[in-house]
Amino acid sequence: MGGGPRHFEGVAGALADLGVDTHLVLPSRTAVDVPRGASRQTRLRSPGNRAIRHVTYEVSRIALIVWWLISGTRVDVWMSRHSLFGVGTLLARRIAKVVVLEVNGPVREEVAANFGSPALARLVDRLFRWQIKCADVTIAVSPGLVDYVLTRQPNATCHAVPNGSKVANVKVSRQPLKIVYSGALTPWYDLTTLLMAVERLRSVHNIAATLDVVGDGNQALELRRFAGDHGLADIVRFTGWLPSSASQQYVHSAVVGVIPMGRAAMGRSPLKLYEYAAAGLAIVGSDVDGVSNSPLGAEVFQYEVGSVESLALALRQALIAGNRTYDAELWSWEARARQILSLVEHRTGHTEL
């Protein structure tokens, strides 16, 4: 397995708990430990800025597969997220009986946004279509991304398998009017609307709620300035980047967790949705793909994306509702791992690969 650290750590740990011999392959810059039960972990070279990390991680992953091919190492299932070049997916077919490709974002649009190159975005899109064609099983983290995959490769078989989280046993003192957002401070999330909604919650609805913004990103400075200009400095706390254990403390002390995804997020299945569920928070989320049609969609207090008043009302309802309990079968990593195993078994026609 290889890909995003938190995501693949969760799936790998669940697969190991289910008795699957799991080898986890991660970028060198991640701080993820080997999940309990996973047999091994390999860290691959991934230094430098975003562009260099993509290139070096992909090159080192290709080198690993080539080495396994030369040394005679074989695996039953190779599972990886999509990559910029797709060479790893093709080479994986030489060492694995089944290749599983996971799509967790709109590839062409992400490259255009992150690198500012329409030409590179078109090239990556062509390679992405090739990766889908090479894979035995393709999974996407939201129904919208399934449609996205099918527009790239109409003959593909793609299944929606959302993200998940660890089952948590939270025993902390909650702050009754505390709202939390935990995640990236990037344009994928409409955080300005969230700040304005918290202000409206206080000034119009007379609810003295406060907000913790846990995380960092390229909009951090802009958001801090916006909060100061609108008199929110004492109401909104920006923590900056925190390690997972510290960020979870902020989540566990809150009553409401917010997922302010914008339209540009295009089908992501946010890990924070399931982390909020694991912590027992009331969840407020925008009416976009990946949230509204997620396994927990019916449990989410939804609001119209971009609407300050709609979000303020959803926050008010969630604060009144308080802490919640959710069915772990809808959101746990184990449930997700079982889905993936079922798809692989269906593809091979039997349970022993």
SULDANOR-V26019 format. One record per run of one state. SS is the DSSP state (hx for helix, st for strand, lp for the rest). FROM is the first residue (numbers start at 1). TO is the last residue. If there is no record, write none. Layout:
BEGIN
ss = (SS | SS)
from = (FROM | FROM)
to = (TO | TO)
END
This chain:
BEGIN
ss = (lp | st | lp | hx | lp | st | lp | st | lp | hx | lp | st | lp | hx | st | lp | hx | lp | hx | lp | st | lp | hx | lp | st | lp | st | lp | st | lp | st | lp | hx | lp | st | lp | hx | lp | st | lp | hx | lp | st | lp | st | lp | hx | lp | hx | lp | st | lp | hx | lp | st | lp | hx | lp | hx | lp | st | hx | lp)
from = (1 | 2 | 3 | 5 | 18 | 23 | 28 | 40 | 45 | 50 | 72 | 75 | 82 | 87 | 96 | 104 | 107 | 116 | 118 | 135 | 137 | 141 | 143 | 153 | 158 | 161 | 165 | 166 | 178 | 183 | 189 | 190 | 191 | 204 | 210 | 216 | 220 | 230 | 236 | 241 | 244 | 254 | 256 | 260 | 261 | 262 | 263 | 266 | 271 | 280 | 282 | 287 | 297 | 300 | 301 | 304 | 308 | 322 | 328 | 331 | 332 | 333 | 349)
to = (1 | 2 | 4 | 17 | 22 | 27 | 39 | 44 | 49 | 71 | 74 | 81 | 86 | 95 | 103 | 106 | 115 | 117 | 134 | 136 | 140 | 142 | 152 | 157 | 160 | 164 | 165 | 177 | 182 | 188 | 189 | 190 | 203 | 209 | 215 | 219 | 229 | 235 | 240 | 243 | 253 | 255 | 259 | 260 | 261 | 262 | 265 | 270 | 279 | 281 | 286 | 296 | 299 | 300 | 303 | 307 | 321 | 327 | 330 | 331 | 332 | 348 | 353)
END
